[in-house]
Amino acid sequence: MAEPVRREAAVIRPIVDGDWDAIAELERDAYGSIGLSEGRAALQARANASPATCFTLDLGLRTVGYVLALPYPAFRYPGLERAEEASRTVPSAPEGNLHLHDIVVAGPLRRRGLAQHLLHHLGRIARARGDARISLVSVGGSEGFWAARGFVPHPRIVSAGSGYGAGAVYMSKPVRAPGAASAPAGAPRRGPAMHHEVS
């Protein structure tokens, strides 16, 4: 197993205009081989819908990961055939749901704790917003990775023609208080090589 990256070396920050070339390349590298790459315009539209819940991960001067998350009704998910418009974003409520649309870490840096670092940051954002749950659509065989992080599958939510690919599963977990355990006892900790959610 690769050595973990020191968290203090990894900087999470809001997305800025100059990040989009790197984000589009990371997204294409992660999702292109499974036919789920959306392209730069769709990614930008999703981030513009909820800038406060989207961020990048830098190591030194290089962007090596990102998260796109947006408020979305529980047990529903953004369609891949269209980008979300800011005016269509559902505002958060006390029982709100924050949907993790994309989480990507550069291939050579996977399995080094960076995705977990991004997930912890997203959890802090969800708590600060007052969200009750975080949801996602697991793709590419990543359901075990997400289950090990406390996400529970909800079968039959993602339709066969959704565009998310065979075996896509809607999953969610409650937003926990700081320090609360996020994975069920005895849950496996290993995940597939592609350990991110795809939109």
Secondary structure, DSSP 8 states (H G I E B T S, - for coil): ------GGGEEEEE--GGGHHHHHHHHHHHHGGGT----HHHHHHHHHH-GGGEEEEEETTEEEEEEEEEE--TT----SSS---GGG-----TTEEEEEEEEEE-GGGTTSSHHHHHHHHHHHHHHHHTEEEEEEEE-TT-HHHHHTTT-EEETTSS-TTSSS-TT-EEEEEE---TT---S-TT------S--S---
